[in-house]
Amino acid sequence: MTPSTDAPMELDGLRVLIVEDESLLSLLLEDMLAELGCQVVGSASSVPEAIEAVGKVDAGAAILDIKLGDQKSFPVAEALAARGIPFVFATGYGDGQVDDRWRDHYVLQKPFAQDQLAEVLARALSSRGRSARDR
């Protein structure tokens, strides 16, 4: 499938890990990413599963639902940051769900459109050079 003509070029071929506990949302996200030219390299629906996936898949970026069942995905964010993998949070609960340590990361408010996903992913990729002190 070819990427959307509106998709930023840096997303073409981007390998993405999806961390989302709602299966329908995960499938919708997979479709959106495919239309943007990305390749989904894995998906996880729980914190332990996601941390395991971070160590196994070769992802260039990740999308993290903040609330995974009764847990939050911040340990997954730690694992991604340790590997230098840029990520964005997704939530339906507002910015108040983001811990202070992660306030500088992009947050997609659910529901979001494909163009919003593309814009936020492109921004996360371009800002991956920020220093750890900025987090």
Buried (B, 14 or more C-beta within 10 A) or exposed (E): EEBBEEBBEBBBEBBBBBBBBBEEBBEBBBEBBBBBBBEBBBBBBBBEBBBBBBEEBEBBBBBBBBBBEEBBBBBBBBBBBEEEBBBBBBBBEEEEBBEEEBEEBBBBBBEBEBEEBBBBBBBBBEEEEEEEEEE
